[in-house]
């Protein structure tokens, strides 16, 4: 075997030095990770000691005797429940229907329910002697079926109704995990549950389509809908047709046409002034017609 040259020996030495340097860096990283793990372990030991102390204190607390009634027992249902003609149960789409409800700007309370009474007066026919139509309106911003069901369960303890108008479904549309089958099953369960819970007519207000926000810009407001917005329209129409077999539906004026952009606000989600007026006219005409009154006359959008 031929002896190695000086240059080869120098290259080998440099390579070994690089390997040693890499090993030192790895050792440093491992040492830092080990230090962090030891600190976390000390913290967990301290928490464990604190929990043991608390448990020991709880074990020494007196226990209620078996004969003592539970303080968390469910109270008996009220013997009298107030009767309203109509319950409107909706997400924020119905915030302006019948009466204006405040917009919530505090994120901590944004999803709390807003409740208000609406009196449909007979001012257009003062000779009618029947009482005003009493409407209870519950609006929950961002609500889905489960949230509206919880509100209906609460109010069923204190109120009865002839009819429930429920609007729900729009908040599912941008959820990639909610396919059409999931949405229809959620809404069918809500509708059937309301029918059994409140034992009254349930009227479904159709799901409203959305459009992309850029289609609301002044230079695109009069253009045809984009392919994405057309798909949204087809999807909502399909969902509404599927749900029509479950219960009666309110008409959906102008929202089932390709010119519905003017009924939505700039974000393409919430209603414009024209959209709010169209929905309110539809709802109030339905209520007055149900009780044999003349049309409430309607409002005009700006």
KATACOR-V265802 format. One record per helix or strand. SS is the DSSP state (H for helix, E for strand). FROM is the first residue (numbers start at 1). TO is the last residue. If there is no record, write none. Layout:
[[SS	FROM	TO] [SS	FROM	TO]]
//
This chain:
[[H	6	59] [E	82	90] [H	92	94] [H	107	109] [E	113	120] [E	133	140] [H	145	155] [E	159	167] [H	170	172] [H	180	198] [E	201	205] [H	213	216] [H	227	243] [E	249	249] [H	260	263] [E	264	264] [E	271	271] [H	273	290]]
//
